[in-house]
Structures are given as structure tokens and as C-alpha cells.
């Protein structure tokens, strides 16, 4: 009971931080992986758009990736408040 209530709860904050940052790294790695293995997806679309100089498509992919990254950071910040009561707004 002590392990789950006190130790694990205080250890979850850095774990959630690292998981959020790792997800951002996954987003940046999709272009390389999809280009190498010829998988269809957002990374492949971004690669083809960049090589053909399709600037509106490149900006659109940048907006989508940036939006997903912002949502992930928002979820991480909300989870901070759920896990650690010292972080909550009064």
C-alpha cells in the first residue's frame, strides 16, 4: 500500500515528462522511417511535399505535427495536476 500510494505517485511525474518528450521524438522520426521503408503516412507525405517544393503541404504538415505536440503537452500538464496535488491551481 505504501509503495502504490506514496512512492509510485511521486515517481510518476518524471515518468510522464519523459513519455511526453518521447512522443515528440516519435513525431519527428516518422519522416525518416516512412521515407526509408516507403510506408504511407504523414511522414511520407511531408517528405514528398518537401522534395517537390509543395510549400502549402509542408506548412500543413507542420501545423498538424505542432498541434499534436501541443495537445500531448497539454495532456501531460493536466496529468501533473491529477497526480501531484501541489501542482493544482486553487
BELTA-V573092 format. One record per residue. OMEGA is omega in radians with two decimals (NA if undefined). Layout:
omega: (OMEGA,OMEGA)
This chain:
omega: (3.13,-3.12,-3.10,-3.04,-3.01,-3.03,-3.09,-3.12,3.13,3.13,-3.10,-3.10,3.10,3.11,3.12,3.10,-3.13,3.12,3.09,3.10,3.11,3.10,3.06,3.08,3.08,3.12,-3.12,-3.13,-3.09,-3.13,-3.12,-3.09,-3.12,3.10,-3.12,-3.06,3.12,3.07,3.08,3.14,-3.11,3.12,3.10,3.12,3.12,-3.14,3.14,3.12,-3.13,-3.12,3.10,3.12,3.06,-2.99,3.09,3.11,3.10,3.10,3.11,3.10,3.09,3.09,3.14,3.14,3.09,3.10,3.10,3.12,3.09,3.13,3.11,3.11,3.07,3.11,3.11,3.13,3.10,3.10,3.04,-3.14,3.12,-3.06,-3.05,-3.10,3.12,-3.08,-3.08,3.04,-3.10,NA)
